[in-house]
Amino acid sequence: MRCVGQGGGYSCRPMPHAVSRLRAARLAAATKPFNARGSAPGRCERCRLYGAYCICDLQPAAHARAGVCLLMGDIEAIKPSNTGWLIADLVPETHAFQWSRTVIDPALIALLNDPRWQPYVVFPGEFVPPERVVTELLPPAAHGGEIKRPLFVLLDGTWSEARKMFNKSRYLDGFPVLSLTPGEPGNYRLRRAARDDHLCTAEVAALCLSLAGEPRAGETLSAWLGVFTEHYLKGKQNRAVDRGSEVHERLRELALAEPAA
């Protein structure tokens, strides 16, 4: 069912995932309105797209054992173009924290130290001492009779923000750094990348899921990003969306093939 207008805006059923909760907290703490490009009223509260371009009725399910921990730059959670939100849409164990150099959320430290998880800080290996860098997941370790699940720590922000997070978050120093080698350039079109080989946060998460042996979840996240991107851009251009396009068909195929939990 598509969104319907409510008081000048649009709203589908609530999606209280980690990034939406962080967004609400960030807006509540703001001392002035957030007026960045694309933040005008009239967006669906769930998918963040303008009403006519809402994709809530298209959202697929994905089943993933791996977890994602998003450390988010100052205003990332409230940017309509942020793709960490898309990860939280699909990956059940998504956690999101506002990054700060001086204030560290105790819940973040508790998550990183939870023995059920094996954290990996995802960051380019060229900027990291070689002894910390891995390109594959470590051999599975057990805790309490259960295999530890991978927890991918993603630094969600601009490239300069991500480097600052990595260099000034000493609590990440004890974890391996997962350096990814994408098979092809990123296809994110909503912001200009600082480097040609940079991927958006959702693209990185999709690669991580595939590396964790969950390619279906990774493909579904990639397809969800593709549909979101198409609707977002068509909304900016005030052009009609073709729901029979290749990206829509791919998402439908994956949604039909997704096994029950």
Secondary structure, DSSP 8 states (H G I E B T S, - for coil): ----EETTEE--S----HHHHHHHHHHHH-SS----TT--S-BBTTT-SBGGG--GGG------SSEEEEEE-TTGGG-TT-SHHHHHHH-SSEEEEE--SS---HHHHHHHT-TTEEEEEE--GGGS-GGGEESS-----EETTEE-EEEEEEEES-HHHHHHHHHH-GGGTTS-EE----SS-----SS--SSTT---HHHHHHHHHHHTT-HHHHHHHHHHHHHHHHHHHHHHHT----TTSHHHHHHHHHHHH----
